[in-house]
Amino acid sequence: MVHSGMRQGRVLSPVLFSRHIHDLLSALSLVDTSVGCNVGGIFFYNVLAYADDLVLLTPSRTGTALWQLLFVFSDHIDETDMTS
């Protein structure tokens, strides 16, 4: 159970949410550049983000790339004391 936090619709909610998501996306972008889906042989994308939706992208759902991204995601949640 969560006992503290920021309610949706409050003035600071978008700012604080944006800050947390920015930090999370920054942490995911620091993962090895070959982790993710190859686009055109040039770019590797490992996360898509739109509003409050995130999609982790890897070539397969059973490979080590997905686990690397999940560990980064989990570590970020632990560091920021968030709940999932």
Buried (B, 14 or more C-beta within 10 A) or exposed (E): EEEEEBEEEEEEEEEEBEEBBEEBBEBBEEBEEEBBEEEEEEEBEBBEEEEEEBEBBBEEEEEEBBEBBEEBBEEBBEEEEEEE
